Amino acid sequence: MNDKLTKFFVSTRVFMDKHSPEILTAMGITGFLTTTVLAVKATPKAVELINQKKEETGLNKLTIIDTIKVSWKQYLPSVIIGVTSTACIIGASTTNYKRNAALASAYALSESTLIRYKDKVIETIGERKEREIQEKVSQDEVNKNKLDNKAIIVTSNGNTLCMDSFSGRYFKSDLESIKKAVNIVNRKLIYQNYISLNEFYDEIGLDGVKNGEILGWNLDQGLMEPTFSTCLADNGQPCIVIDFTVAPRYDFDKLM
């Protein structure tokens, strides 16, 4: 029995820790709604007390201080719940900020490790072999992302089949147009210190994606460096696969 209780309390604690932002937010919203209801219910009684005070003093109008003295107790429950609700919302925001900061640190560490690993691979097997491996990886990605299941986006930048590995979209363009777009993006990056993923997509003639405004590159990572691999689509058509040496990250707009 004790083991079952222990497991129950442990699992409950884990659940609360994991979902604390959602729970706190829900409590905050519920609290604000309750505050409104209580305030509305308290108003008739407060008005009654104010009128009684007017009759006792013979005044037609009470001062603000006298009005507060007469009616504050009626609104005390709603004030307490309102303050508590505010604390819940602030707590949820603080918890999310801490988690995002931890994720950012973990992502930066993983990214740094991956770059060092890639550099060591190149040093060990040479750039040519590493390039061959990268092209095989890109080919596997194209094989999994079947062309016959995708709509090809037509841009005004060329007629070569391309695939953006990040969003999985096929589109028509050419290598020179994409490189030109990269140069434009990097110039903006130098002047602005950061740039979003959607700004890159806009330059190559693609619509933005859902998370494209919260993902991007910061100048502390260096310039944006895409990689290009030549593969064959499942219909035998040559395809340029676009990937990134450094992937876009979600905290790109925070200056280091």
Contacts in CASP RR format, 6 or more apart in sequence:
PFRMAT RR
TARGET T0000
AUTHOR 0000-0000-0000
METHOD contacts of the structure
MODEL  1
MNDKLTKFFVSTRVFMDKHSPEILTAMGITGFLTTTVLAVKATPKAVELI
NQKKEETGLNKLTIIDTIKVSWKQYLPSVIIGVTSTACIIGASTTNYKRN
AALASAYALSESTLIRYKDKVIETIGERKEREIQEKVSQDEVNKNKLDNK
AIIVTSNGNTLCMDSFSGRYFKSDLESIKKAVNIVNRKLIYQNYISLNEF
YDEIGLDGVKNGEILGWNLDQGLMEPTFSTCLADNGQPCIVIDFTVAPRY
DFDKLM
16 23 0 8 1.000
20 92 0 8 1.000
20 95 0 8 1.000
21 91 0 8 1.000
21 92 0 8 1.000
21 95 0 8 1.000
21 96 0 8 1.000
21 99 0 8 1.000
22 92 0 8 1.000
24 88 0 8 1.000
24 89 0 8 1.000
24 91 0 8 1.000
24 92 0 8 1.000
24 95 0 8 1.000
25 88 0 8 1.000
25 89 0 8 1.000
25 92 0 8 1.000
27 85 0 8 1.000
27 88 0 8 1.000
28 84 0 8 1.000
28 85 0 8 1.000
28 86 0 8 1.000
28 88 0 8 1.000
28 89 0 8 1.000
28 92 0 8 1.000
29 85 0 8 1.000
30 85 0 8 1.000
31 81 0 8 1.000
31 82 0 8 1.000
31 84 0 8 1.000
31 85 0 8 1.000
31 88 0 8 1.000
32 82 0 8 1.000
32 85 0 8 1.000
34 78 0 8 1.000
34 81 0 8 1.000
34 85 0 8 1.000
35 78 0 8 1.000
35 79 0 8 1.000
35 81 0 8 1.000
35 82 0 8 1.000
35 85 0 8 1.000
36 78 0 8 1.000
38 75 0 8 1.000
38 77 0 8 1.000
38 78 0 8 1.000
38 81 0 8 1.000
39 75 0 8 1.000
39 78 0 8 1.000
42 74 0 8 1.000
42 75 0 8 1.000
42 77 0 8 1.000
42 78 0 8 1.000
43 74 0 8 1.000
45 74 0 8 1.000
46 70 0 8 1.000
46 71 0 8 1.000
46 74 0 8 1.000
46 75 0 8 1.000
49 70 0 8 1.000
49 71 0 8 1.000
49 74 0 8 1.000
50 62 0 8 1.000
50 67 0 8 1.000
50 70 0 8 1.000
50 71 0 8 1.000
53 62 0 8 1.000
53 66 0 8 1.000
53 70 0 8 1.000
54 60 0 8 1.000
54 61 0 8 1.000
54 62 0 8 1.000
62 70 0 8 1.000
100 250 0 8 1.000
100 251 0 8 1.000
104 249 0 8 1.000
104 250 0 8 1.000
104 251 0 8 1.000
107 249 0 8 1.000
107 250 0 8 1.000
108 249 0 8 1.000
111 246 0 8 1.000
111 247 0 8 1.000
111 249 0 8 1.000
115 246 0 8 1.000
118 130 0 8 1.000
121 130 0 8 1.000
121 133 0 8 1.000
122 130 0 8 1.000
134 227 0 8 1.000
134 229 0 8 1.000
134 243 0 8 1.000
135 229 0 8 1.000
135 230 0 8 1.000
135 231 0 8 1.000
137 229 0 8 1.000
138 165 0 8 1.000
138 229 0 8 1.000
138 231 0 8 1.000
138 241 0 8 1.000
138 243 0 8 1.000
139 229 0 8 1.000
139 231 0 8 1.000
139 232 0 8 1.000
141 163 0 8 1.000
141 165 0 8 1.000
141 241 0 8 1.000
142 163 0 8 1.000
142 231 0 8 1.000
142 232 0 8 1.000
142 233 0 8 1.000
142 234 0 8 1.000
142 239 0 8 1.000
142 241 0 8 1.000
143 234 0 8 1.000
145 163 0 8 1.000
145 168 0 8 1.000
146 234 0 8 1.000
147 161 0 8 1.000
147 170 0 8 1.000
147 233 0 8 1.000
147 234 0 8 1.000
147 235 0 8 1.000
147 237 0 8 1.000
147 239 0 8 1.000
148 234 0 8 1.000
148 235 0 8 1.000
150 168 0 8 1.000
150 169 0 8 1.000
150 170 0 8 1.000
151 170 0 8 1.000
152 161 0 8 1.000
152 170 0 8 1.000
152 171 0 8 1.000
152 172 0 8 1.000
153 169 0 8 1.000
153 170 0 8 1.000
153 171 0 8 1.000
153 172 0 8 1.000
153 206 0 8 1.000
154 171 0 8 1.000
154 172 0 8 1.000
155 171 0 8 1.000
155 172 0 8 1.000
155 173 0 8 1.000
155 204 0 8 1.000
155 205 0 8 1.000
155 206 0 8 1.000
156 205 0 8 1.000
157 172 0 8 1.000
157 173 0 8 1.000
157 174 0 8 1.000
157 177 0 8 1.000
157 178 0 8 1.000
157 204 0 8 1.000
157 205 0 8 1.000
158 172 0 8 1.000
158 173 0 8 1.000
158 174 0 8 1.000
158 177 0 8 1.000
159 172 0 8 1.000
159 174 0 8 1.000
160 172 0 8 1.000
160 173 0 8 1.000
160 174 0 8 1.000
160 175 0 8 1.000
160 238 0 8 1.000
160 240 0 8 1.000
161 170 0 8 1.000
161 172 0 8 1.000
161 233 0 8 1.000
161 237 0 8 1.000
161 238 0 8 1.000
161 239 0 8 1.000
161 240 0 8 1.000
162 170 0 8 1.000
162 171 0 8 1.000
162 172 0 8 1.000
162 173 0 8 1.000
162 178 0 8 1.000
162 239 0 8 1.000
162 240 0 8 1.000
162 241 0 8 1.000
162 242 0 8 1.000
163 169 0 8 1.000
163 170 0 8 1.000
163 171 0 8 1.000
163 233 0 8 1.000
163 239 0 8 1.000
163 240 0 8 1.000
163 241 0 8 1.000
163 242 0 8 1.000
164 171 0 8 1.000
164 201 0 8 1.000
164 206 0 8 1.000
164 242 0 8 1.000
165 241 0 8 1.000
165 242 0 8 1.000
165 243 0 8 1.000
166 197 0 8 1.000
166 242 0 8 1.000
166 243 0 8 1.000
166 244 0 8 1.000
166 247 0 8 1.000
166 248 0 8 1.000
167 201 0 8 1.000
167 206 0 8 1.000
167 209 0 8 1.000
169 206 0 8 1.000
170 233 0 8 1.000
170 239 0 8 1.000
171 204 0 8 1.000
171 205 0 8 1.000
171 206 0 8 1.000
173 204 0 8 1.000
173 205 0 8 1.000
173 240 0 8 1.000
175 228 0 8 1.000
175 240 0 8 1.000
177 204 0 8 1.000
178 204 0 8 1.000
178 226 0 8 1.000
178 228 0 8 1.000
178 240 0 8 1.000
178 242 0 8 1.000
181 200 0 8 1.000
181 203 0 8 1.000
181 204 0 8 1.000
181 205 0 8 1.000
182 200 0 8 1.000
182 203 0 8 1.000
182 224 0 8 1.000
182 226 0 8 1.000
184 203 0 8 1.000
185 195 0 8 1.000
185 199 0 8 1.000
185 200 0 8 1.000
185 203 0 8 1.000
185 224 0 8 1.000
186 223 0 8 1.000
186 224 0 8 1.000
188 195 0 8 1.000
188 199 0 8 1.000
189 195 0 8 1.000
189 217 0 8 1.000
189 219 0 8 1.000
189 222 0 8 1.000
189 223 0 8 1.000
189 224 0 8 1.000
190 219 0 8 1.000
190 223 0 8 1.000
193 218 0 8 1.000
193 219 0 8 1.000
193 255 0 8 1.000
194 216 0 8 1.000
194 217 0 8 1.000
194 218 0 8 1.000
194 219 0 8 1.000
194 252 0 8 1.000
194 253 0 8 1.000
194 255 0 8 1.000
195 216 0 8 1.000
195 217 0 8 1.000
195 224 0 8 1.000
195 252 0 8 1.000
196 212 0 8 1.000
196 213 0 8 1.000
196 214 0 8 1.000
196 215 0 8 1.000
196 216 0 8 1.000
196 248 0 8 1.000
196 252 0 8 1.000
196 253 0 8 1.000
197 208 0 8 1.000
197 209 0 8 1.000
197 211 0 8 1.000
197 212 0 8 1.000
197 213 0 8 1.000
197 215 0 8 1.000
197 216 0 8 1.000
197 248 0 8 1.000
198 208 0 8 1.000
198 209 0 8 1.000
198 212 0 8 1.000
198 213 0 8 1.000
200 224 0 8 1.000
201 207 0 8 1.000
201 208 0 8 1.000
201 209 0 8 1.000
201 212 0 8 1.000
202 208 0 8 1.000
211 250 0 8 1.000
212 248 0 8 1.000
214 250 0 8 1.000
215 248 0 8 1.000
215 249 0 8 1.000
215 250 0 8 1.000
215 252 0 8 1.000
216 248 0 8 1.000
216 249 0 8 1.000
216 250 0 8 1.000
216 252 0 8 1.000
216 253 0 8 1.000
217 224 0 8 1.000
217 246 0 8 1.000
217 248 0 8 1.000
217 249 0 8 1.000
217 252 0 8 1.000
218 249 0 8 1.000
218 251 0 8 1.000
218 252 0 8 1.000
218 253 0 8 1.000
218 254 0 8 1.000
218 255 0 8 1.000
218 256 0 8 1.000
220 255 0 8 1.000
220 256 0 8 1.000
221 246 0 8 1.000
221 249 0 8 1.000
222 246 0 8 1.000
224 244 0 8 1.000
224 246 0 8 1.000
225 244 0 8 1.000
225 245 0 8 1.000
225 246 0 8 1.000
226 242 0 8 1.000
226 243 0 8 1.000
226 244 0 8 1.000
226 245 0 8 1.000
227 242 0 8 1.000
227 243 0 8 1.000
227 244 0 8 1.000
227 245 0 8 1.000
228 240 0 8 1.000
228 241 0 8 1.000
228 242 0 8 1.000
229 240 0 8 1.000
229 241 0 8 1.000
229 243 0 8 1.000
230 238 0 8 1.000
230 239 0 8 1.000
230 240 0 8 1.000
230 241 0 8 1.000
231 238 0 8 1.000
231 239 0 8 1.000
231 240 0 8 1.000
231 241 0 8 1.000
232 238 0 8 1.000
232 239 0 8 1.000
233 239 0 8 1.000
END
